[in-house]
Amino acid sequence: MVCAIGAAVCFGTATVLQAVAARAAGAEGGGGDAALLLRALRQWRYLAGLALDGLGFLLQIAALRSVPIYAVGAALAASLAVTAVVAARLLGVRLSGVEWAAVGVVCAGLALLGLASGAEGDRDGPDWLRYAMVAAAAGVLLLGGVGGRLSGRTRALLLGLGAGFGFGVVEVAVRLIDSLRVADLLGNPATYALLLGGGAAFLLLTSALQRGSVTTATAGMVLGETLGPAAVGVVWLGDRTREGLGWLAALGFAVAVAGALALARFGEAPAE
């Protein structure tokens, strides 16, 4: 659980650092997206954000190999609380009383999950599940094609939900990879599901945030990356809670996700 919370801290902090660097790069001059990216890459904050993203991903993998998927998913959603707190400090963003309460709710939910979560499930999952993850990753791309043709909040919600499904595929695929030998990786469908699902998720989320409501897109993403993977972990991978504490884990999961949804506007650190 410590690794999962560490990943959330890394991802949440990286979002704000990259926002600060992008703002500074934009103030230096005009140009297209490529020129803005090149200027941002010269900012130490942007590079620090990328390093934190990498560290967060490694911590996420470590967490998925040691605690149930439902606990990791809720912890990653909590990165929105980290973004909110860091943005209040570095960007001068004013959080309302409700948003500060939501940060507290997220922390309380994670505390309940930490108390109730058992060890990682001991099942490998059925063989067809690996192929199902590849199909799900391909479905994320199709969902992105459909969502891209829409407009307004519906577009943002559908693309955000698709991004969440893609990140969820990554969470499950990590659990389905049981050997890091090159030959085993190349022969495991879960490897391709991880790559395709992660790439599709970043593509859909970027598109949703560029031309849609950040709050709507992030809310869809949080739901997509928590509910489905949690169900897969419990049903097919053997994820369980400590004896007699299933109700506490369910409560903690619901509380943490609800608090994250209340902070959905921090899915992209605000420019102001």
C-alpha positions in Angstrom: 0.0 0.0 0.0 2.9 2.3 0.7 4.0 1.9 -3.0 0.5 2.7 -4.2 0.4 5.9 -2.2 3.9 6.8 -3.3 2.8 6.4 -6.9 -0.1 8.7 -6.3 2.2 11.3 -4.7 4.5 11.1 -7.7 1.8 11.4 -10.3 0.0 14.2 -8.5 3.1 16.3 -8.0 4.3 15.7 -11.6 1.1 17.1 -12.9 1.6 20.4 -11.1 5.4 20.6 -12.0 4.6 20.1 -15.7 1.8 22.7 -15.6 4.2 25.2 -14.1 6.9 24.5 -16.7 4.4 24.6 -19.5 3.1 28.0 -18.3 6.7 29.3 -18.2 7.5 27.9 -21.6 4.4 29.5 -23.1 5.4 32.9 -21.7 8.7 32.7 -23.5 7.2 33.0 -26.9 4.8 31.7 -29.5 5.1 28.7 -31.8 3.3 25.5 -32.2 2.9 22.5 -29.9 6.4 21.2 -30.9 8.1 24.5 -30.1 6.2 24.7 -26.7 7.3 21.1 -25.9 11.0 21.8 -26.7 10.9 24.9 -24.5 9.2 23.0 -21.7 11.9 20.3 -21.9 14.5 23.0 -21.0 12.6 23.6 -17.8 13.9 21.7 -14.8 10.4 21.4 -13.4 9.2 19.6 -16.5 12.1 17.2 -16.4 11.5 16.6 -12.7 7.8 15.9 -13.5 8.8 13.3 -16.2 11.1 11.7 -13.7 8.3 11.5 -11.1 6.0 10.0 -13.7 8.6 7.3 -14.3 9.1 6.6 -10.6 5.4 6.6 -10.1 5.0 4.0 -12.8 7.6 1.7 -11.2 5.9 2.1 -7.8 2.6 1.3 -9.4 4.0 -1.9 -10.8 5.5 -2.8 -7.4 2.1 -2.1 -5.7 0.2 -4.2 -8.2 2.5 -7.1 -7.4 1.9 -6.9 -3.7 -1.6 -5.6 -2.9 -5.1 -6.1 -4.5 -6.0 -4.1 -7.7 -8.9 -2.4 -5.9 -6.5 -0.8 -3.4 -4.0 0.3 -6.1 -6.8 1.8 -8.3 -8.2 3.8 -5.4 -4.8 5.0 -4.4 -4.0 6.2 -8.0 -7.3 8.1 -8.1 -6.1 9.8 -4.9 -3.4 11.5 -7.0 -6.0 14.2 -7.7 -5.9 15.1 -4.0 -2.1 15.4 -4.2 -2.5 17.6 -7.3 -5.0 19.8 -5.5 -2.8 20.3 -2.4 0.4 20.9 -4.4 -1.4 23.3 -6.8 -2.7 25.3 -3.8 0.9 25.6 -2.7 2.8 26.2 -6.0 0.1 27.8 -8.2 -1.8 29.7 -5.6 -5.0 27.9 -6.4 -7.8 28.5 -3.9 -9.5 25.4 -2.7 -13.0 25.7 -1.4 -14.0 24.2 2.0 -15.7 21.4 0.1 -12.5 20.5 -1.8 -10.4 20.5 1.4 -13.1 18.2 2.9 -12.7 16.0 -0.2 -9.0 15.8 0.3 -9.7 14.6 3.9 -12.3 12.1 2.6 -9.7 10.6 0.1 -7.2 10.2 2.9 -9.8 8.6 5.2 -10.8 6.2 2.4 -7.2 5.2 1.8 -6.7 4.6 5.5 -9.7 2.3 5.6 -8.4 0.4 2.6 -5.0 0.1 4.2 -6.6 -1.5 7.2 -8.8 -3.9 5.3 -6.8 -4.9 2.3 -5.4 -8.4 2.2 -2.4 -9.6 0.2 -2.3 -9.8 -3.6 -4.5 -12.5 -5.1 -2.8 -15.8 -5.7 -4.6 -16.8 -8.9 -3.0 -16.5 -12.4 -6.4 -16.0 -14.0 -7.8 -18.0 -16.8 -5.9 -18.1 -20.1 -8.6 -16.4 -22.0 -8.3 -13.3 -19.7 -5.0 -12.3 -21.3 -6.7 -12.3 -24.8 -9.7 -10.5 -23.3 -7.3 -7.7 -22.2 -5.9 -7.4 -25.7 -9.5 -7.1 -27.0 -10.3 -4.6 -24.3 -7.3 -2.5 -25.3 -8.4 -2.6 -28.9 -11.9 -1.6 -27.8 -10.5 1.5 -26.1 -9.1 2.6 -29.5 -12.5 2.1 -31.1 -14.2 4.0 -28.2 -11.8 6.8 -28.9 -12.8 6.9 -32.5 -16.5 7.1 -31.6 -15.9 9.7 -28.9 -13.8 11.9 -31.1 -16.8 12.4 -33.4 -18.9 13.8 -30.6 -18.8 17.2 -29.0 -19.3 18.9 -25.6 -19.5 17.1 -22.3 -20.5 13.8 -23.9 -17.3 13.7 -25.8 -15.2 14.5 -22.7 -17.0 11.9 -20.7 -16.7 9.1 -23.3 -13.0 9.8 -24.0 -12.2 10.1 -20.3 -14.1 6.8 -19.6 -12.2 5.2 -22.4 -8.9 6.5 -21.0 -9.8 5.0 -17.6 -10.6 1.6 -19.3 -7.1 1.8 -20.9 -5.4 2.5 -17.6 -7.4 -0.3 -16.1 -6.2 -2.7 -18.8 -2.6 -1.8 -17.7 -3.4 -2.5 -14.1 -4.8 -6.0 -14.9 -2.1 -6.8 -17.5 0.7 -6.2 -14.9 -0.8 -8.9 -12.8 -1.0 -11.3 -15.7 2.7 -11.0 -16.5 4.5 -13.6 -14.4 7.9 -13.6 -16.0 10.2 -10.8 -17.2 12.3 -13.0 -19.5 12.2 -11.6 -23.1 10.9 -14.8 -24.6 8.1 -15.0 -22.1 7.2 -11.4 -22.5 6.9 -11.7 -26.3 4.8 -14.8 -25.9 2.4 -13.3 -23.4 -0.7 -11.5 -24.8 -0.8 -9.4 -21.6 2.4 -7.7 -22.7 0.7 -6.4 -25.8 -2.4 -5.5 -23.9 -0.3 -3.4 -21.5 1.4 -1.5 -24.3 -1.7 -1.0 -26.4 -3.9 -0.1 -23.4 -1.5 2.4 -22.0 -0.9 4.1 -25.3 -4.6 4.3 -26.1 -5.3 5.7 -22.6 -2.8 8.5 -22.9 -4.1 9.3 -26.4 -7.7 9.5 -25.3 -7.0 11.4 -22.2 -4.9 14.0 -24.0 -7.7 14.5 -26.6 -10.4 14.8 -23.9 -8.4 17.4 -22.0 -7.6 19.4 -25.1 -11.2 20.0 -26.2 -13.5 19.2 -23.4 -14.3 19.7 -19.7 -11.4 18.6 -17.5 -13.8 17.8 -14.7 -16.0 15.6 -16.9 -13.1 13.8 -18.5 -11.3 13.1 -15.2 -14.5 11.9 -13.6 -14.9 9.4 -16.4 -11.3 8.3 -16.1 -11.5 7.7 -12.4 -14.6 5.5 -12.8 -13.1 3.6 -15.7 -9.7 2.9 -14.0 -11.1 1.8 -10.6 -14.4 -0.2 -10.9 -13.6 -2.6 -13.8 -10.1 -3.6 -12.7 -11.3 -4.0 -9.1 -14.0 -6.4 -10.2 -11.5 -8.4 -12.4 -9.1 -8.7 -9.4 -11.8 -10.0 -7.1 -13.5 -12.4 -9.5 -10.6 -13.9 -11.5 -7.3 -13.1 -9.7 -8.2 -14.0 -6.1 -8.0 -10.5 -4.6 -9.4 -10.6 -1.1 -9.6 -8.6 2.1 -8.5 -9.4 5.6 -10.8 -11.9 7.3 -14.2 -10.3 8.1 -13.2 -6.8 6.8 -14.7 -7.0 3.3 -17.3 -4.4 4.3 -14.5 -2.0 5.5 -12.6 -2.4 2.2 -15.7 -1.7 0.2 -16.5 1.4 2.3 -12.9 2.6 2.0 -12.9 2.1 -1.8 -16.2 4.0 -2.2 -15.1 6.8 0.0 -11.7 7.3 -1.7 -13.2 7.2 -5.2 -16.0 9.6 -4.2 -13.5 12.0 -2.8 -11.4 11.8 -6.0 -14.5 12.5 -8.1 -15.1 15.7 -6.0 -11.6 16.8 -7.0 -12.0 16.0 -10.7 -11.2 19.5 -11.8 -7.6 18.8 -10.9 -7.3 16.2 -13.5 -5.2 18.8 -15.3 -3.5 21.4 -13.1 -5.3 24.7 -13.6 -3.5 27.5 -15.5 -4.7 30.2 -13.2 
